[in-house]
Amino acid sequence: MFLLGIILSTTGCNKYSDSIKVGVFEVNVTPSIGGTVAYATVNSIVDSLYAKGIVILSDEKPVVLCSVDWIGIANEGQDAWRESLAKAAGTTSDRVAVHVVHQHDGCRCDYTTEAILDQYGLGGWRYDTLFMGRTIRSVAIAVENATQNAQPVTQLGFGQAKVEKVASNRRILGEDGNVKIIRYSSTRDSAAIAAPEGLIDPWMKCVSFWNEDQPLVVLNYYATHPMSHYGKGNVSSDFVGIARDSREEKLGVPHIYFSGAGGNIAAGKYNDGSPGRRPVLAGRMEKAMQQAWEGTMKTALSKSDMEWRNVEIQLPLAGHLVEDELRAHLADDHLDSLKKFTAAKQLGWLMWNQSGHKVNITALKLAHVWLLQLPGEACIEYQLAAQEIKPDDQVCTAAYGEYGSGYICTEIAYSQDKGYEQLPRASFVSPEVEVTLMTAITQVLE
């Protein structure tokens, strides 16, 4: 009996010896009434904002993937998040990816730009540094707990479904190849509504981690700006967050949502900006999430099926980023505060790059599924190109990582008149960014 006990004990210990493990974390990151969000002071909390993510353990250093219901995390803000979460998970910051969902009634986080604003008497206007610091510490504690309580993963699930009547391209081109109509997140312009959806990625992708028959966590990926209406200080995770939270409640499994490369994608064709459209769009998103879940196919997953790849690059700076000119704008008493804010963001990105910092482009291979992490408001062409690199696998793209770059367009987009994404106030990189970013994407996927 003693010998039999040893055999059974040894067998039990080795059951998951080749398994990766996953820990799940979630922290409420909602600002208080009177606090600061992207475009206003907080007047009400419609629904809560969250930082959600996973820690993946294997024979290598842990990997952390985090998605935050804020508009952007940039420069020294990105450094602070990644370094804190890395320390909490016992890993290095190059194996941590922090993204935002990009809701416009969420917070901004950028210590670099805030320090510049403070120099010119505008500190505390757009950024709440005390709240940012408390939030980072809270998420780090949650990451540490998730690491300690990680569960074995035996299988990986993948499913996808088309999202109907949500995404549409923001850049409607005319016969001359230039932008004819700009279609933002909401519109009541009949021509913009009647125009075709344009180039989008219609697929809601669903990645799930399982311990035998028990789902541990679900990751959803879809490319669109996530706003229905915003800007009055009524905090909300908007239609993407509402759909995510509803699925989590109904299924009883943690759900994490990553916004894809939707820099030039929004719900404008299907959204007039009225409050009633938010639940409609949320319902369409939730339906696709459910269908992707129901179509999930599971495959065995072991440590040998996992690989983390990363390459650090410097995105080429836009030519309009000139320090003396930007500081002159900030010192100009006749310039309105919004233009000064834009100048501060541009100067922050310039200084961050000049100090030698680089952007980390990463991909996590999990058997036949690749989780690709990109910076900024990358446009949909990058997501579609990444999928073409691995046509026999599934590539799920999360954009809105390092937010300091602003929009990341394709080279041709910078020559197309009348668009928004390529304007100097929106994009802080040069047209050469396409070659630089595509080279990095190819490196981490091939």
C-alpha positions in Angstrom: 0.0 0.0 0.0 2.9 2.3 0.8 4.4 1.8 -2.6 1.0 2.2 -4.3 0.6 5.6 -2.5 4.0 6.8 -3.8 3.0 5.8 -7.3 -0.3 7.6 -7.1 1.3 10.7 -5.5 3.9 10.8 -8.2 1.4 10.4 -11.0 -0.7 13.3 -9.5 2.3 15.6 -9.3 3.2 14.9 -12.9 -0.3 15.3 -14.3 0.3 18.9 -15.3 4.1 18.9 -15.5 4.1 19.9 -19.2 1.2 22.4 -18.8 1.5 26.1 -19.0 -0.4 28.0 -16.3 -2.6 31.1 -16.5 -3.6 33.5 -13.8 -6.3 36.1 -14.3 -6.5 39.6 -12.8 -9.1 42.3 -12.8 -9.1 45.7 -11.1 -11.6 48.5 -11.0 -9.9 51.5 -12.6 -12.8 54.0 -12.5 -12.0 57.6 -11.6 -14.1 59.3 -8.9 -16.7 62.0 -9.4 -14.8 65.2 -10.0 -11.8 63.4 -11.4 -10.4 63.6 -14.9 -11.2 61.7 -18.0 -10.0 62.3 -21.6 -12.2 65.2 -22.5 -14.0 66.3 -19.4 -14.4 66.3 -15.6 -16.2 63.2 -14.3 -19.9 64.0 -13.7 -21.3 60.5 -13.4 -20.3 56.8 -13.5 -22.6 55.1 -16.0 -20.6 51.8 -15.7 -17.2 50.9 -14.3 -13.9 50.8 -16.0 -11.5 47.8 -15.5 -8.0 46.7 -16.1 -8.1 43.0 -17.0 -5.4 40.6 -18.0 -3.6 37.4 -17.7 -0.2 36.1 -16.5 1.1 33.1 -18.4 3.6 30.8 -16.7 5.8 28.3 -18.5 9.5 27.2 -18.3 10.4 30.7 -19.5 9.9 34.0 -17.7 6.2 34.9 -17.2 4.2 36.8 -19.9 1.7 39.5 -18.9 -1.1 40.7 -21.2 -3.2 43.6 -19.9 -6.1 45.5 -21.3 -7.3 48.8 -19.7 -10.6 50.7 -20.1 -8.8 54.0 -20.7 -8.2 56.1 -23.8 -4.3 55.9 -23.8 -1.2 55.0 -21.8 1.9 56.7 -23.2 5.6 57.3 -22.8 6.7 57.2 -19.1 3.2 56.1 -18.4 3.8 52.9 -20.4 7.1 52.5 -18.7 5.5 52.7 -15.3 2.8 50.2 -16.1 5.1 47.6 -17.8 7.8 47.8 -15.2 5.4 47.6 -12.2 3.5 44.6 -13.7 6.8 42.9 -14.7 8.1 43.2 -11.1 4.8 41.8 -9.7 4.9 38.8 -12.1 8.6 38.1 -11.6 9.4 38.8 -15.2 11.0 41.5 -17.4 9.2 44.5 -19.0 9.9 43.3 -22.5 7.5 40.4 -21.7 4.7 42.7 -20.6 2.1 44.2 -23.0 -0.2 46.9 -21.7 -3.0 48.1 -24.0 -6.0 50.3 -23.7 -9.5 49.6 -25.1 -9.5 53.3 -26.1 -12.9 54.4 -24.7 -13.1 58.2 -24.9 -14.8 58.5 -21.5 -11.8 56.8 -19.9 -8.5 58.3 -18.4 -5.2 59.3 -20.0 -1.9 58.2 -18.5 1.3 59.9 -19.6 3.8 61.2 -17.0 6.0 62.7 -19.7 3.3 65.0 -21.2 2.0 65.9 -17.8 5.4 67.1 -16.7 5.6 69.3 -19.8 2.1 70.7 -19.1 3.1 71.4 -15.5 6.1 73.5 -16.7 3.7 75.8 -18.6 1.0 76.1 -15.9 -1.3 73.4 -17.2 -0.6 70.6 -14.8 -3.5 68.5 -13.5 -5.7 69.5 -16.3 -5.7 66.3 -18.4 -3.8 63.9 -16.1 -4.4 62.9 -12.5 -1.0 61.6 -11.4 -2.1 60.5 -7.9 -4.9 58.4 -9.4 -2.6 57.0 -12.0 0.0 55.9 -9.4 -2.7 54.3 -7.2 -4.1 52.4 -10.1 -0.8 51.1 -11.2 0.0 49.8 -7.7 -3.4 48.2 -7.4 -3.0 46.4 -10.7 0.5 45.2 -9.8 -0.9 43.7 -6.6 -3.6 41.9 -8.7 -0.9 40.6 -11.1 1.1 39.2 -8.2 -1.9 37.4 -6.8 -2.8 36.1 -10.3 0.8 34.7 -10.6 0.5 32.9 -7.3 -2.9 31.5 -8.1 -2.3 30.5 -11.7 -4.1 27.4 -12.9 -2.9 24.7 -15.3 -3.9 25.0 -19.0 -4.4 21.8 -20.9 -6.2 23.1 -24.0 -6.5 26.3 -26.1 -9.8 27.3 -27.7 -10.3 29.4 -30.7 -13.5 30.6 -32.5 -14.6 33.5 -34.6 -17.8 35.1 -35.9 -18.6 38.0 -38.0 -19.8 41.2 -36.3 -22.8 42.6 -38.2 -23.3 46.4 -38.6 -20.7 47.8 -36.3 -17.4 48.6 -38.0 -17.0 50.9 -41.0 -13.9 52.6 -42.4 -13.5 56.3 -41.5 -11.8 57.2 -44.7 -14.2 57.2 -47.7 -12.1 57.8 -50.8 -13.2 59.6 -54.0 -12.3 58.8 -57.6 -9.1 60.9 -57.3 -7.8 58.6 -54.5 -8.1 61.2 -51.8 -10.4 61.2 -48.8 -13.8 62.4 -49.9 -15.8 61.9 -46.7 -14.5 61.5 -43.1 -16.8 59.2 -41.2 -16.1 59.4 -37.4 -17.5 57.3 -34.6 -20.9 58.8 -35.1 -22.6 60.7 -37.9 -25.9 61.9 -39.2 -24.6 62.8 -42.6 -26.7 60.9 -45.2 -23.7 60.5 -47.6 -21.5 59.0 -44.9 -24.2 56.6 -43.8 -25.0 55.5 -47.4 -21.3 54.9 -48.3 -20.1 51.3 -48.1 -18.4 50.0 -45.0 -15.1 50.1 -46.8 -12.0 48.1 -45.7 -12.6 46.5 -42.3 -11.9 43.2 -40.5 -15.3 41.9 -39.7 -14.2 39.0 -37.4 -14.7 38.8 -33.7 -12.0 36.4 -32.5 -12.3 34.4 -29.3 -9.3 32.8 -27.6 -9.9 30.7 -24.5 -7.7 28.9 -22.0 -9.0 25.6 -20.5 -8.1 23.2 -17.7 -9.7 20.0 -19.0 -13.4 20.9 -19.5 -13.2 24.0 -17.4 -12.8 27.3 -19.2 -10.4 29.6 -17.3 -10.5 32.9 -19.3 -11.7 34.2 -22.6 -9.9 36.8 -24.8 -11.9 38.7 -27.5 -10.3 40.7 -30.3 -12.1 43.1 -32.7 -11.0 46.2 -34.6 -13.1 49.4 -34.2 -13.0 52.6 -32.2 -15.2 51.7 -29.2 -17.2 54.9 -28.8 -20.9 55.5 -29.3 -21.1 58.9 -27.6 -18.7 60.6 -25.2 -17.1 63.8 -24.0 -19.5 65.0 -21.2 -17.9 63.3 -18.3 -20.3 60.4 -18.0 -17.8 57.5 -17.5 -18.5 54.3 -19.4 -16.7 51.4 -20.9 -19.1 52.0 -23.9 -20.5 49.3 -26.2 -17.4 47.1 -26.3 -17.1 47.0 -22.5 -20.8 46.5 -22.0 -20.8 43.5 -24.3 -17.7 42.1 -22.7 -19.1 42.4 -19.2 -22.5 40.9 -20.2 -20.8 37.9 -21.7 -18.7 37.4 -18.5 -21.8 37.6 -16.3 -23.8 35.1 -18.5 -21.0 32.6 -19.0 -19.4 32.9 -15.5 -15.9 33.1 -17.0 -13.6 36.1 -17.0 -13.6 38.0 -20.3 -10.9 40.3 -21.5 -11.3 42.5 -24.6 -8.5 43.9 -26.8 -9.1 46.6 -29.5 -7.6 45.6 -32.8 -5.9 47.9 -35.3 -8.9 50.2 -35.6 -7.2 53.5 -36.1 -9.2 54.1 -39.2 -12.3 52.1 -38.2 -15.4 53.2 -36.2 -19.1 52.6 -35.9 -20.0 55.8 -37.8 -22.1 54.1 -40.5 -24.3 52.5 -37.9 -24.2 55.1 -35.1 -25.9 58.5 -35.0 -24.5 59.4 -31.6 -27.8 59.1 -29.8 -27.8 57.3 -26.4 -30.1 54.7 -27.7 -27.5 53.4 -30.2 -25.1 52.3 -27.4 -27.1 49.2 -26.3 -27.8 48.4 -30.0 -24.1 48.3 -30.8 -23.4 46.4 -27.6 -25.9 43.8 -28.5 -24.3 43.2 -31.9 -20.9 42.9 -30.3 -22.2 40.5 -27.6 -24.0 38.4 -30.3 -20.7 38.0 -32.2 -18.8 37.2 -28.9 -21.4 34.5 -28.2 -21.3 33.0 -31.7 -17.5 32.9 -31.6 -17.6 31.2 -28.2 -20.1 28.6 -29.5 -17.9 27.9 -32.5 -14.8 27.4 -30.4 -12.6 24.4 -31.3 -10.1 23.2 -28.7 -6.6 21.8 -29.2 -4.1 20.5 -26.7 -1.6 23.0 -25.4 1.7 22.4 -23.7 4.8 24.4 -22.9 6.4 23.5 -26.1 3.6 25.1 -28.0 4.3 28.5 -26.5 6.8 31.1 -27.7 7.2 34.8 -26.9 8.8 37.0 -29.6 9.7 40.6 -29.4 11.7 43.2 -31.3 12.4 46.8 -30.1 12.1 49.5 -32.7 12.1 53.2 -33.0 9.2 54.5 -35.0 10.3 57.3 -37.4 9.4 60.7 -36.0 7.2 63.1 -38.0 9.0 66.0 -39.5 6.7 68.5 -37.8 8.0 67.6 -34.4 10.5 70.5 -33.8 11.2 71.2 -30.1 11.7 75.0 -30.4 8.5 75.4 -32.3 6.5 73.2 -29.9 7.9 75.1 -26.8 7.0 78.4 -28.5 3.4 77.1 -28.9 3.3 76.2 -25.2 4.6 79.6 -24.1 2.2 81.5 -26.4 -0.4 83.2 -24.2 -2.7 83.7 -27.3 -2.9 80.0 -28.1 -5.9 78.1 -26.7 -5.4 75.3 -24.2 -6.4 72.5 -26.6 -3.6 73.5 -29.0 -1.2 73.7 -26.2 -2.2 70.2 -25.1 -1.5 68.9 -28.6 1.9 70.6 -28.6 2.7 69.0 -25.2 1.8 65.6 -26.4 4.0 66.1 -29.5 6.9 67.3 -27.4 6.4 64.4 -25.0 6.7 61.9 -27.8 9.7 63.7 -29.2 11.5 63.8 -25.9 10.7 60.2 -25.1 12.2 59.1 -28.4 15.2 61.4 -28.1 16.0 59.8 -24.7 16.6 56.5 -26.5 13.3 54.7 -25.7 12.0 52.2 -28.2 8.6 50.6 -28.9 8.3 46.9 -28.2 6.5 44.9 -30.9 5.6 41.5 -29.6 3.8 38.2 -30.5 2.8 35.3 -28.4 2.6 32.0 -30.2 0.2 29.5 -28.7 0.2 26.4 -31.0 -1.6 27.7 -34.1 -2.8 30.9 -32.6 -0.7 34.1 -32.5 -1.4 37.1 -30.3 0.1 40.1 -31.9 0.7 43.4 -29.9 1.0 46.7 -31.7 1.5 50.3 -30.6 -0.6 53.4 -31.1 -3.7 53.9 -33.2 -2.5 51.5 -35.9 -4.8 51.3 -39.0 -6.6 48.2 -40.1 -4.2 47.5 -43.0 -1.5 46.4 -40.5 -3.9 43.9 -38.9 -4.9 42.4 -42.3 -1.3 42.3 -43.4 -0.3 40.4 -40.3 -2.9 37.8 -41.0 -1.5 37.3 -44.6 1.9 36.6 -43.1 0.4 33.5 -41.3 -2.4 32.4 -43.6 -2.6 28.9 -42.1 -2.7 30.1 -38.5 -4.9 32.5 -36.6 -3.5 36.0 -35.8 -5.3 38.1 -33.2 -4.2 41.7 -33.1 -4.2 44.1 -30.1 -3.3 47.7 -30.9 -3.4 50.7 -28.7 -0.2 49.7 -26.8 2.3 52.5 -26.6 0.0 55.5 -27.2 2.5 58.3 -27.7 2.8 57.9 -31.4 -0.8 58.8 -32.1 -2.2 57.4 -35.4 0.0 55.0 -37.3 -1.2 55.2 -40.9 0.0 53.5 -44.1 2.5 55.4 -46.3 -0.1 56.3 -48.9 -2.5 57.6 -46.3 -0.1 60.4 -45.5 -0.5 61.7 -49.1 -4.3 61.5 -49.1 -5.8 65.0 -48.6 -8.7 65.8 -46.3 -8.4 62.8 -44.0 -7.9 63.1 -40.2 -5.7 60.3 -39.2 -2.6 61.6 -41.0 -2.8 65.2 -39.8 0.1 66.6 -37.8 -2.2 67.0 -34.7 -3.1 63.3 -35.0 0.0 61.4 -36.1 3.4 61.9 -34.7 5.3 59.5 -37.0 6.4 59.9 -40.6 5.2 58.0 -43.7 8.2 55.7 -43.4 6.5 54.1 -40.5 4.9 51.6 -42.7 8.1 49.9 -43.7 9.5 50.1 -40.1 6.4 48.6 -38.5 5.8 45.9 -41.2 9.4 44.8 -40.9 8.9 44.3 -37.1 5.6 42.5 -37.5 7.1 40.2 -40.0 10.0 39.5 -37.7 7.9 38.5 -34.7 5.4 36.4 -36.8 7.9 34.6 -39.0 
